[in-house]
């Protein structure tokens, strides 16, 4: 008779090598990401991930072995030092992520005394890490001592040849060199200095250094040399006018140093004199090029930023200034379809048109980069209003430029306008305000918009939240919660849906929609969505809730090539039946040209995972894809009382039922809302009205 299993259920098959490798790879990626924030690693992220994947495997085996393989764990700690993971927090971060992962690893759950084993293994890893780090430091110190001894020996040898080298440099230097007494009397002058001054070395040796410069600058140069001799200057570098034998002035740079004896007493001065007459002209040309755009000849962003402060200060106190921030619409299509050369011609044309628009105004026009332009207008009594200037800009840009004979090309621009900002605003704040206004205009699909202080404050607030999101996730502030999906007919719970919740210490509870939006702005949408999916399935399986689980996918997640593999893996690791998981695909991703999300949906259907379509409003999806349910788009649901929308909703519900799909609606807050939808034939409802979640799962 077969003995019962210790945990009362039939033992499951061990996860395949592929699944185990995937879990180890995921842990290695997370470990690599965390440890890369604590130290500079002289390896690519891929190399670090491969190395850490090997170490994860060793530590896994060390914990699973009986007794634990502590030597392997110590070797893993040593390898971390070899990889230069030696930042102040590298070991602590490593122990945190490994400790959590090893304790939660499905393969180790049946190991007796798992916590003690993990402690022993992590302790051995720490010991190996510390010992190897100590040996590494000792080796480096020994190497430094040997290097210092070698330097001392080389220094003695160099002292022998220093004089010969000085003579060679003095005589062969292309720059003029003069060796003088502390009072400026010339002791020696090389041939290059004599050529610069059109004098002989003997003639220069009979003079003082101050006899060589323009009379108006003698006292300034004498004071500067006095500061150098007194030790208040370590090295002197100044520009002065020289006087040649013919009396013609020339610009030169004086670079002087004090020659001191062994006890530090000043003995002589050495001065290198370079003729900068041609260089000064070149520098002025280079300065202009550095502050102006080569293509359009307009001032660039650096010049624009440096001038803003003065222009703001000098503007009329009553009328102030107006900043127009332009971004050309669809410029990438021009360069992609017609070529970069034509794109450059368009940019030059835009620059010329902006000069025409603001001709007669006190305006600074600049190319801020790429296809962005900035115009700062100092308003006067005759300056047209903002609306009039915007119309002039759009009208002028709409005039086509004819290229290649008969091809007319015109552009439009989105414009963010900051009108009469405070005079004490900094240039950086003004440019940030114009940029935020421009981006807001583009998101709304408008042609132009004015700076709004309240919207600006809100955007900056959101940017701050988005930047802090990764740390909040790591610290456990973001968690997975669930809400019930109830039958519209009788209110019985038909399923549960996983949701994100951010318990922010200052902002309070941030809802799922806010978390998803912020994650999309910081590149966390895919990893956070994957974590939500995996965590939700594991918790539902652990709670024994025998209901379908809906997990709303982001657009990135729906089109992720690894989505099917992730769902397969979590189903196999938890034992949850495929039909119990219902990923929700945004309808827009299924209608996209790439087709990646559509391919994922079809493959999932083949393995028994029934998908849902969220933000549903187009019956085209129903004709091509096998789905279990649809969720009406929030925009349609919010306008349900409109006669046209009411009819559209009825048609959509009938079409979904005809395709064999259930119809759901979210955001139900009141009983009369639920009754309204029930009368329209909707099958499932969710929202604040329904709070109780089965199985002890944490509610939203």
Secondary structure, 3 states (H helix, E strand, C coil): CCCCCCCCCCCCCCCCHHHHHHHHHHHHHHHHHHHHCCCCCCCCHHHHHHHHHHHHHHHHHHHHCCCCCHHHHHHHHHHHHHCCCCCCCHHHHHHHHHHHHHHHCHHHCCCCCHHHHHHHHHHHHHHHHHHHHHHHHHHHHHHHHHHHHHHHHHHHHHHHHHHHHHHHHHHHCCCEEEEECCCCEEEEECHHHHHHHCCCHHHHHCCEHHHHECHHHHHHHHHHHHHHHHCCCCCEEEEEEEECCCCCEEEEEEEEEEEECCCCCEEEEEEEEEECHHHHHHHHHHHHHHCECCCCCCECHHHHHHHHHHHHHHCCCCCCEEEEEEEECCHHHHHHHHCHHHHHHHHHHHHHHHHHHCCCCCEEEEEEECCEEEEEEECCCCCCCHHHHHHHHHHHHHCCEEECCCEEECCCEEEEEEECCCCCCCHHHHHHHHHHHHHHHHHHCCCEEECCHHHHHHHHHHHHHHHHHHHHHHCCCEEEEEEEEEECCCCCEEEEEEEEEEEECCCEEECHHHHHHHHHHHCCHHHHHHHHHHHHHHHHHHHCCCCEEEEECCHHHHCCCCHHHHHHHHHHHHCCCHHHEEEEEEHHHHCCCCCHHHHHHHHHHHCCCCEEEEEECCCHHHHHCCEEEEEECHHHHHCCCCHHHHHHHHHHHHHHHHCCCEEEECCCCCHHHHHHHHHCCCCEECCCCCCCCHHHCCEC
